[in-house]
Amino acid sequence: MNAVLETKETILETGIGEECPICSRLRDPKTGALPYNAKVLAAMEESRAIMRGEVSAKWYKSIDEAREDLDL
């Protein structure tokens, strides 16, 4: 029996300037600022750097190891 799997292309809507549509709606209409604090903005920039390959992602062998890194 021959089975053929169909693959469907998915399109991720990235909004204007490749910004996610949720973030673009959250921007202040007057200033254009996002409603996030500095720690969240830094984490977002770090994730973008990881996606670009500029920073290597952290890998953990267990959840306990990850919690230790987070000081929980």
N, C-alpha and C positions, 0 to 999 in steps of 0.2 A: 504494500500500500504506500503510495507516495502522498506525502502531506506537504502542502505549501503554506508557509506562514506569511501572512500579509503584514507588512510594516507600514504604519501610518506616520507621516511626518507630523511633528508637533511644532507649533509656533508659539514662542514665548513673547507675549506683549511686553515690551520694555518701556513703552511710553516715549516721551520727548527726551531727546538727549540720552537715550538708553537708561533712563530712570524708571524704576518700577511704578506702575500706575497708582499703587497705594501711597507711596511716598509723595508722588507729585500732587495727589489730592490733599495731603496733610500739610503742605507748605502754607505758610502765612501769606494771604493774598497781597498784603502791602509790602512786606519785607522779603518774602520768598524763603524765609528761614524754616528749617524743619523743627518740629517740636521735641527734639531729642537733646539730652544733656551731652556733655563732652565725652563721657565714658562710652555711651552708645555710639556716638559718631566715630570715635576711635575704633571701636569694634567693627563697625561697618566698613571703614577704610581698610582695616586689617583683612577682612574677608575679601574685599575686592583685590587686594594685593596678592592674596593666596590664589584667587581665581586667575590672575594674570601670570602667576608663577614666579613672582618676585620674592615671596616669602613661603617657606615650607610650612605645611600644616602640621599640627601636633597629633601624634597617634598614641593611644594608650592601650595597655594590655589588659586593663581591668577598670571597672567603674571606680574602685577605691583609689587607683592611681590618678584618675582624673579628678576625683574629689580632693585629693591631697594637693594637686596643682591649683585648685580653686580655693584652697584653705577653708574647706567646709568641715 
